[in-house]
Amino acid sequence: MKKFFSLIALTALMVGFSTVASAHTPLCDCFDNGDGTVTCEGGFSDGSSAFNVPMIVKNADGKVLIEGKMSSVSDYTFDKPSEDYVVIFDAGEGHSVEINGADIIE
């Protein structure tokens, strides 16, 4: 939940400093739940929901390990892979965020 509030603060900053009124920057943050799962929360700088945005988890070789979509409350939880991985919030060309698994902490 505390990560959610940091996402809101980040969104407010991005909107406040945006030079283009119609900016639609993707935002995503992930955290380790400490129980073998990872939760990612996402959205857009204009306040839009990330509902149904595809989420992809790949290993270091680029092999897809897990695929899913953001929920109606713009979050996605998955089992933490045992190998190195990257999480991709894929809202389309120019609207994706990649998060290295090594950067996801409790």
N, C-alpha and C positions, 0 to 999 in steps of 0.2 A: 504494500500500500504506500510506503514512503517513497518508493520509486515512482509511483503514479504521480505523486505531488511534485517530484522533481521534473517529470515529463511535462506537467502543466506549467511549471515555472519556465522551463525551456521553451515551450510553445509561446508563452506570453512574450518572452524576450525576442524570439524570432519574428513574431508578428510586429512588435514594436519597432524593430530595426529594419524591417522589410522596406525596400525602396520601390517595390512593385506591388500595387494594391491587390492584384489578383494572384499573388504568390501562393503556391500550393506545395510547400516543401514537406517531404515525408519525414516523420519522426518515429524512432523505434528505440526502445531500451529493453534489455533483458537482464534478469537476475536469477541466481541460483537459489532455489527454495530450500536447499539443505537436506532434501529428502530424496535426492536422485532425479529431481525434475527441474526444469528451467521454465520460467514464465517470461514472455515478452509482451510489452504493451506498446501500442502504436497509435498513430493518428497523423494529422496533417496540420501545418502551421496556420491554416485558416479555420481550424476547429473541426474540420470534417472527420467523420468516423473512419476507422480502418476496417469496418465490417467486411468480411469476405476477402480481404487482401491475402494473397497466397504467401505462405511461409515455407521456406525450404531450408533444410539442414543438410550440409554437404561435408564430406570428410576432406582431408588435405589433398587428396587426388581428384577432387571434384565430383566424386560419386555421391548421388543423392541418397541420404540415409533416412530422412523423414520429410514428408510433405503434409501440409495442412493449410488451414485458413484462420484468420483472425475471427474471433467470436463476435457476437452482437455488442459486446462491451469493449471491443478492440483489444482483446488479449489472446494469447496462444500459449498453452503449456504443453511441453513434450518431455519425454524421458531423455535425460542427459546421456549423450553418447560416451562410450568409454575411450574413444580415440579423439585426436584433434579434430575440431570441427569449426564451421562457420555458419552463422544464421543469416538468412537473406529475407528481408521484408521486401517483397516484389510487387510494387504497385504500378509497374509498367516502365517503359523506357524513360530514363531520366528521373524516375521516382522510386528508386530502390535504396535500401540501406543494408550494408553488410556489417555484421558484428562477429569478431573473432571470438571463439569459445573461450580462449585464454583470458579474455577481458571481462568475462561474465563471472561476477563474484557474488557471494552471499550477502 
